[in-house]
Amino acid sequence: MMNAEQNNVKAKPKGIMSNLRRLMGYLTRYKVRFSLMIAIMVGYSIMLAIIPTISGIIMNILSGSSGSITEFQNIIVILVVAVIMFWVFGNVSQRILAGVAQKALYNLRTEIFSKIQKSSLNFFDKRPIGELMSNVTNDLDVVDQFLSVSFMTVIQAIITVVIATVFMIFLNPYFTVLTYITILGMLAISVFLSRIAGQAFRLLQQQMAELNGYAEERMSSQKTVVASNQQWPFIKKFDKMSQKVDETGEKAQLSSMANTAVALVFQNLQNIIIFVIGGYLVLQQQAAFGDLVAFIGFSSILMAPLTQIFAFYNQIISAAVGAGRVFQIIDEKTELPDKEGAPPMPLVDGHVDFIDVDFSYVPGHKILKNNSFSANPGQIIGLCGPTGAGKSTIMNILTRYYDLDSGEIRVDDHPVDGIQQDTLRIQIAQVLQEPFLFTNTIMNNLKYARDGATDEECIEAAKQANAHDFIMMQHHEYDTVLRNGGADLSQGQKQMLTIARAMVADPRMLILDEATSNVDTRTEKLIQEGLLKLQEGKTSFIIAHRLSTIQNADQILVINDGEIIERGSHQELLDMKGFYYNLYMSQFRGKISDICAGK
């Protein structure tokens, strides 16, 4: 079987150009609109190149070297038309790009969110939520800026340079060579500076992700931070990390700004060369005065887009780096795929077999070792043992959130890795130690459990879970909107809602992971009543910290260091006077001590 490491092969980061080419692919999906946009951009650049060409012709006519009044009038009309078309093409291409860019961003945003949603748990084990949020927000923001603004500028600049060069060669090859002497020098220096800026922007994106991850974790655990009086240590560390971001950002911006400064210097140098050498050729009557005027215009046409490219260089690099980080997640093998042709899981009876199961999150460090047990339909199986023994891991591999190293898990004689995993999971409800509620109404939180669930079914489930009474006390009853995971509710109330949600799911099997460990005794009794109704007729697995919650289990599995070391009923395990007996007596003695102390 594939292990967790094989299922999470990390994609290698690609180069800047590779990322930009792939990003372009999201635009070129809309071939008709994209092709029309490029055609209009070409028309825009042609109109732009026509303007200095006509200006040169006009100067030749005015200087008397060629042309007539009629030609002068005609050329003025052409110039006016060119200016109007220049304006029209520019506006139309911007409108088309805006639509295509947003479509591309929509596809990219949906693709990464879908990939994260479909990823296995091992994917999230290795990444802070803040880092993933940075991918979905910050990285996509810089991509949005590039597609919406920088991309059009860069593409238009490239097209303009190519078309202007063709016009220049046709008009005067010698002046063209003079113009490109300075351009090539500028490009050589800019390439050097660009490499420095590229490294800085890559590091900046990485540091921003780390900073966001740190901030997200601290803000989500603010109660613990305040209770531990750790605000100032965390502020100091955040400040230190932020300073690194500041230093790297300054270096990246300076590198980018240096490119703009270089472009401006070479633009002035280019004008000087054209004025001096071109002026000399005109005086020697080896070139027309109109050609000199035209090339001064072409000089600006060439240098302006090149300057714009370097001005947007930081956005281009940031977008390439951000897109690379997004693509790295998209390309990563994070899913546990169904086998080809895997059938759906039939309606589950609830017979479960673990056969010589080994499992490790990290290769070479086994969490579960040679575990075997069976559960019959309708039985209650208790799992107990020290923290970190592997109890929750057993349930995670039963639902195939991870694949095994070796061994086999069968449900109703179907290997769990040989059927469509979604059709298995939908028949298993879980009530976890930390209940999670979505930002939505209470009713919709209950309906998350099953598509098509009715209001009546949800209300009946809430009554069965002892949640109905406190729901009716809320301001809008079942239409009350829960926020921040149900922050206004007690831990017990939230747990009752998750039990009601599990009832709405109408599962065939049930997993209870320390579902009553964080509530008081009175609330625990209410929750236990709801759980007993939920468990009726279902194969149930109860992960227990309080051994009192599994005393009536049909079979108790005692797990230590990843192995099942004892098994049997509550009384059978007590009679063994082994690990379970010592664990139970330690809890019992604690209760006796509390009673004797008057607690």
N, C-alpha and C positions, 0 to 999 in steps of 0.2 A: 504493500500500500504506500501511497505517497505520504510523506511526513509533512509537518508544517513548514519546514524550510523549503521543500520542493514546491509547495503551493504558493510561496511568497518570494519568487525570484525577483529581485529588485532590478528594475530596468536601468540600464546605464544612461547617464545624461548625454544628450547629443550636442553637437556644436551649434554656434550661433546661426550660421547659414542654413543648417539642416532644420533648425526650429522655425526659421522664417519661411523656408520653402513649405514646410508642413502647415504653417499657419495660413499661408497663401491658399493652400488646398481647401480651406474652409470657405474662402471667398469664391474660388473658381467652381464650387459646386453649382453656383447659379450662373451657368455658362452664358446664357443669352444676355442677362443684365450686365454681367461682368465684361463680356465682349463689347457690348454697346458702350459701356463706360470707357473702355480702353480706346475705342474708335473715336469717341468724343474728345478724349484727352489728346489723341493724335491731332484732331482738328484744331484743338486749342493751341497746341504747340506750333502747328503750321501757321495759324493766324498770328501768333506771337513772333515767329521768324519773319513773316512777311513785312511786319511793321518797320524794322530797321532796314530791310532790303529796299522797301519803297522810299524810306527816308533818304537812302543813298542815291536812288534814282532822281528824287526831287532835287537834291543838292547838285547833281550833275547837270540837270536842266537849268537850274538857277545860275550856275557858274558858267553856263553857255558852252559847256564841253559836248553836250548832246541833247537831243529832244527838241520839242516845240511846245507852243502854248496849248495846243489841243491835247498833246500827250500829257502835259502837266495837269490839265483839267481831268483827264481820264484817270490819271494816277491818284489824284486826290479822292476821286469817287471810290476807287479800289481801297484806298487807305481807310476811308470812313467805314466801308463795308467790313473790312478786316477787323477794325476795332469793335464794331457791333457784334460780329460773330465770335470774336475773342471773349467778350463778356457773356454771350449766350452759352457758349460751350463750357466756360468755367462754372457757371451756375448749374447747368444741367448735370454735369459730371459729379458735382458735389451732392446733388440730390440723389442720384443713383447710388453713389458710394454709401451714403448714410443708410439707405435701406439694406444694401448688401452687407455692410459691416455689422449692423445689428442682427441680421439673420445669422451671420457667421458666429457672432458672439453668443447668440441664443443656443446654437448647436453645440458650441464648445462648453458653455456653462452646463447645459443639460447632460452632456456626455460625461463630464467629470463628476457631477452629482450622482448620476446613475451608477457610475463605476464605484464610487464610495459606498453607496447604498447596497450594492450587490457584493461588496467585498467580504471576505471571511473575517472572523473575529481576530485572527492572528495579525491581520493588517492593522487593526486598531491597537493591538497590544504594543506595536512598535512605534506608534506615532502619537504625539500629544494632539489633542483635539484642536488646540490653538494653532498648531502648524497646518492642519488640514483646513481650518477656517481661513488661514492666510492664503492657501492655494485657491480657495473658492472666492475669496474677496479681493485681497491685495493683488495677487498675481493676475486675476482676471481684469481687475481695474486698469492695470498698466497695459494689458493686451487691448482693452477697450479704447484707451487713449491712442494707442498705435493705429488700430483699425479705423477709428473715427477721424483722426487728425493726421498723424504722421504718415500713414500709408499713402494717402492720396498725394501728399506733398512730395514724398520720395519717388513714387511712380511717375508723377507728373514731371518731376525734375529730371528723371532719367530719360523720359520720352523727349523732353525739351532739349536736353543736351544732344541727343542723337540727331534730331531733326535740324537743330540749329547748326550742328557740325556739317550736315549735308549741304545746307544753304551756303555756309561759309566756304566750303571747298568749291562749290559751283561758282561762287562770286569771285573769290581770290585765294588760290591755294597758298600763296606766300604769306599773306596775312594770317591765314589759318594756322600755319606752322608757328608764327610768332605768338599767337594767342595760346597755343597748347604747350609752349615751353614753360610758361609759368604754371599752367594747370597741372602738368605732370609733376612739377616740383612740389606743388601744394599737396597733391595726392600722396606722394611718397612720405611727407612729414605726417599727414593726417592718418595714414595707415599705422604708423608707429604709435601715435597718440591713441588711436582707437584700440589697440591691443591693451594698453594700460587701462583705459576706461572700461573695456569689456571685463577684465579681471575684477576691477573694483565694483562694477555693477552686479556681477555674479555674487561676490562676497556680501554686498549690501542686501540683496534679496534673501540670502541665507540667514544673515543676522536679523533681518526684519522678521522672518518666520520664527526664529528662536525667541525674539523679544515678544512677539504676539502670543506664542505658546506659553511663555512664562506669565504674562499678564492675564491670560485667560484662566490659567490654573489658579492663580492667586485670587482673582475676582470670584471664581466659582466656589472658593472655599473661604470666603471672607469671615464667616462666623468663627471658624477654627483659627484663622489668623489673629482676629481680635482677642479671642479667648486665650490664645497663647502669648499675647503681647508681642507678636512678631512683625508688627507693621513697619517699624524702622529698619530692621535687617532686610526686609523684603524691598523697601523703598531704596535702600542703599544698593542692593544688587541690581534692581531695575535701573537705577541711575548709572551704574557701571556698564550694564549692557547697552543702555541708551547712548552713553558716551562713545562706545565702539561703533554704533550705528552712525552717530554724528561724524566721527572721524572718517569712516569709510565713505559716507555720503559726500563729505567735503572733497575727498580725493577723487571720487567719481565725477562730481560736478566740475571740479577744476580741470580734469582731463577733457571733459566734454567742451567746456568753455574755451580751452586752449585751441581746440579745433576751429571754433568760430573765429578766434583772433587770427589764427594762421590764414584762414580763408580771406579775411578782410585785408591783411597785409599783402597777400598775393594778388588780390583784386586791384589794389592800388599800383602794385608793381607792374601788373599786366597793362594797365592804362598808360603808364609811363612808357613802357616799351613800344606800345602801338603808336603813341603820340610821337615819340622820338624817331623810331625807324620808319613808321608809316609816313610821318610828315616829311622825312628826308626823301622817301620814294616819290611822294607827290610833287615835291619841289623839283626833283630830277625828271618829272613827267614820266615816271615808270609805273605810276598808279594813279587812278582817278581820285579826285577829292571826295566824290560821293562814296567810293569804296572805303576810304578812311572813316568817314562819318558812319557808314553802315557797320563797320567792324567795332567802332566804339560802342555802338548799340548792342552788337552781338557779344561783346565782352561782358556787358552787364547781364545779358540774357543767360550766358554760360555761368558766370560766377554767382549770380543770385540763387539758382537752384542748388548749386554745389554748396553754397553757404548754408542754405536751408537744410540740406541733408546733414551737414555737420552740426547745425543748431539742434536738429532733432535726434542727433546720434544717441544722446542719453536715453530718450524714449525708445528708440529702436533697440538698443541693447537691453534695456529693462524689459521690453516686451518679449524679446527673444529668450531672456533668462526666465521670465515669468511663464511664458508658454512652455519652455523646457521643463519647468517644475510641474506644470499641469500635465504635459505629455508623459512625464515619468510615472505619474500616478495612473494615467490612462493605460499605459503600456505594461504596467506591473501585473504579474500574474497573481492576483489577489483572491480569485474566486476558487471555490471547490466545485469543479464542474461535475455535472451528472455524466455518467458513462453514456456513450453513444447508444441510442436505442433503449435507454433505461425506461422501464414501464412506470406508471404512476402507482403509488402505494394504495392497495385496496383499503376498505374500511377496516380499521385496526381492532382486533380483539384484545390485544394487550399482553401477549406472551413475549417476553424479552429474554434473550440469551447473550451473555458476555462470555466469549471463549478465548482464553489465553491472551487477553488484551494488554499490549504495551503501548505507551504513548509518551511523547516528549514534545514540549514546545520548542526547545532548542536541541538540535542533534547532539547526542552524547550525554544528555542530562535527562534521564527518564523520570517522569512524574508518576506514571502508573506502570506497574510491573506484574505481568502474568496474572491478571485478574480474571476470574471466572465466577459467574453466578447466574441464576435463572429466576424469573418472576412470572408467575402465572396470572392470567387475566383476573382483574378485580383485586389482586393482592396489594397490600401496603408494605412497601420496602423502606425501612429506615436506614439512613447512612449517618454514622457518627465517627468522631475521631478528632485529633488535635487540629488546630488551624494549619492549613497548608498541607494536609495529609493527602488531598486529591479528591475530596468528596464532590465538589462542584465540577471538577474536570470530568468525572465519570458522566455527569449529566450533559456536559457540553459535547462529549463525543457520542452520546446516545442520540442527540438531536443532529449530529453530524455538522457541528460548527467547526470541527477540526477533523482531519483524517488520522487514522491510526498509523503507528510504526509497524505493528504486526498484530495478528489475531483477527477476530471477527466479532461484529455485533449484529444480531439478528432480531427483527421484530416480526412476530408471526411467521417465522422461518424465512423472512426476506432479509438478505444482507442490506444494511442501511446505506452502503455505498453502491448498491446495485439498483436502487429505485430513485425516482425523482424526489430530491430532498424536500422541496416545497410541499409536496403532497404528504410527506411524513410530518413535517413540523406543524402543519395546519391542524393536525389531529392531536398535538401535544400542547397543553397549556402550561404556562410557568407563572408561579407567584414568587417573586424574588424578595430578598431581605430588604432591599431599598426600592420601594415602589416608585414607578415613574408614571407621571401623568402629563399629557400634552396640553399646550396652551389652546384650550377649546372649551366648549361647554361640557358639563358632566355627562349629559346624554351622549354627545359625540365621542367622549372618551370611552364610554361603554360600548358604543357601536364599532370602535376600532377593531374589536375582537373578531367580528364576522360581518362580511358583506351581506347586506340585506336584512340585518337584524332590525326588528321593529321596536318602537317605543315601549310597547306592552311587554315584550320579552326582556328589555333592559330593566324596566321597573320591577318586574317579577324577580330578576336576578339580584337586583339591589336589595329587595326584601329578604331573599334567601341568605344574602351575605350580611344581613343586619346593618345595611348602609342606608336604607330608605328613610329612616327617621331623621338622621342628621342632614340628609340631602334636602328634605322638606323644610328644614330650618334655615337653609341658605336663602339669600335675598331673592333669587330668581329660581329657586328649587332646581329642577333638572336642567334648566337653561342658564344656570350660573356659570360664568366663564372662569375657568381655573387659569391662573397665571403663575409663572416661575415654578412649574412642577407641582402646583397645589400648595404654595407657601402658606396660604391662610388656613390650611387644614392640619389637623394633628397627624402624627405618624400613623396612629391606628386608623383614623378615618381614610387616609390615603390607601392603607393596606386593604381595608374593606372594599374600596372602589376597585382595586386590582383584582380582588377575589370575585367581585360581581362581574368584572370584565371577563375573567376566565370562565365564569358560568355562562355568559352570553356566547362564548366561543363553542360551547358544548363539545368539549374535547373527549377523546377516547382514552387518553393517558394524561397524567398530571405530574408536574415537578414542583415541589415546594422547597425553596432554598432559604432556610432559616426565616420563615415568613412571620414568626411571632417574636423574634429575638429583641426587637427594639420598642416594645410596647409594655404598658403596665399590666398588672395581673387581671384587672377588671376588663380592660380592652382585649386582652389575650383570650379571655373566655368567650367574648363575642366573636372574635375572629375564628377561634377554634370551632364554634358552632357553625359558622359559615363554611369553614373548610370541610367539616364532616359531611355537610350536604353536597359540597362540590365533589368529594371523593367517592360518593356512592356509585358503585358499579364500575369504577375506573381503576386501572393499574396506576398506583401512586408511588412516587419516590419522594421521601421526606428527608431533606438534609437538616440535621438537628444539632443545635448547640445545647439547648435544654433537653435533656434525655426524657423528661416527662412527656414531651410531645410525640415520642415514638414508642412508648411502653406497650401500646396496643397493636404495634405493627406485626404483620404475619412473619416477617423476617427482618432482622437487624444485621447490617453489615458493618463491622468495626474495621476502620481503615487507618493505617498508620504507615507513614513513609511510602505512600503509593501502593500499598498492598493490603488485601483483605486478610486480616490476621485472625478474626473471629467472626462467626455467624451463628444465628439462631434466634429464638424468641427472647423477649426480655428476661423471663424467668430462667431459661436455659443458660443465658449468658451470665446471669448472676450466680447460678450454681457452679459455673466454671471457675469463678473467683479469679479471673484473669484481668486483662486490660479493661474490658467494659465494666467489670465489677469495681475496679479501682476508680474509674472515671465516674461511675454513678455514685459511689460512696463519697467521693470528694465533693460532689454537688450536694448530696444529702447532708453531709456533715456541715457544709456551709449554711444550709437552711436551719439545722439544729442550733448552730452557734448564734445565728441571728435571733432565733426565738429566745434562747437563753439570755442573750444580751438585751432583750426587751425591744428589739427593732421591729 
